[in-house]
Amino acid sequence: MKYICKIITFSAMVWMITGISTCRSIAYKTKTKIHNTIEQKRIASDLKSAIKKGDYSKVKELFNKYDVHKHRSIANTEIRLFQYTCPNIDYVQESILYFAIFCRNKAKENNKNKYLEIIEFLLENEANPNLPRKRVASSASRYIDSYPLTIATRARDVLVVKLLLTHGANINSLDNPEADYAQICGSALHIAMSNGDIPILEILLAHKGLDINQPIRESWLPLQAGIVSYEFRRDTNQVKAVRLLLRDKRTDVNKKESFKEKTSLFLAVECGLIEMVEVLLEHPAIDMEQKNSYGRTPLVEAVHGSYVEIVKLLLNRGANPEGITLTKWGAFLSKLGSAKRKEIQELLAKAKQNQNKTKAFKYIFDPIDVTKEDGICSICHTELVDASAHKHAIALKCKHKFHLDCIAQWVKPSTATCLLCREKIK
């Protein structure tokens, strides 16, 4: 019995000592956690203040207070901004890198360099260039607003764009389309196309990881972002931007946006942008017969929009007038006024006559068998080996080879010559 009492007493002492140690451990961890939270808030506050003033030496001093292995976590400190106009948003959370870029954008020209030093310093200390600005709602939901690369692109800041890409920024990151209703969102490429920003566009196009045909979340393609913006700004730089994008072999000129299945050509026609239509028609791979979700081709849309000059352009480049009958469009044409009505009717009638001549011309030649060794068609720059019904290859008497549709579109039967050696076809 005495032995049992000793065991119970010993167990009680062990339990008390263990319990006290556990309590001390919990208290220590809680104290450490509170201390770390307070420390993080103090660091965030001090960094925010120093960055806002553009005080590079103070930012560097704050980093030097800590061991080097902590610099990465400090460089990725996030701060909260409570001044936000949206009623459903409690606050905005962004990295100090994003904040530094924002401050540089707002600074006067003679003060911008000091912010560039801070941005470069943060990136060298492994600040994450892909950490987005987030809007935090009362429901605890978080919405991506925008990225460091996209705000730098929007501000036309070439130096910061280069820095971010050098330090691993994702060139294809998409902003939230609801981030700012007054601006085109999307990727950096969408924004550069919208701005007609040639210097930044050249930087982006030189990047191997660029998705040049990436749609925005609201479906626009980068090429279409340039076209839509031109409708409102009429800036010649936007025409240059579209030309530059079309010169890149990665661009799919016939790709459709997903909402109403419009190609870039259809969109330019719909907006009545004759300059953009001309630029797009210069592309050797342009397809003028692609239809939107309502079954309309660009030519049908041009007639519907009463764009006489665009109708001329499309017909001169071989657009098919067969889908447009005067009976079907008579009610619409009567609303255009006698001059426009008559002109469109004449253009369509003449095009149909020319189309019949072209059809006769096409069957002068028989298709030939080709292999990859035959190379590409000199007109559309795609492989002759394409065996589709509309692109079979033919050989002229001069031995030069083309796609049948290509050569038929680019020469007239009456004065037809080979585009390479100028020998007459007939």
DAPEWO-V473804 format. One record per helix or strand. SS is the DSSP state (H for helix, E for strand). FROM is the first residue (numbers start at 1). TO is the last residue. If there is no record, write none. Layout:
# DAPEWO-V473804
[[SS	FROM	TO] [SS	FROM	TO]]
This chain:
# DAPEWO-V473804
[[H	2	53] [H	56	64] [H	68	75] [E	78	81] [E	89	95] [H	96	106] [H	109	124] [E	133	137] [E	142	146] [H	148	154] [H	158	166] [H	188	195] [H	198	205] [H	222	233] [H	236	247] [H	264	270] [H	274	281] [H	298	304] [H	308	316] [H	326	333] [H	338	362] [H	372	374] [E	376	376] [E	383	383] [E	393	395] [E	401	403] [H	404	410] [H	413	415] [E	417	417] [E	424	424]]
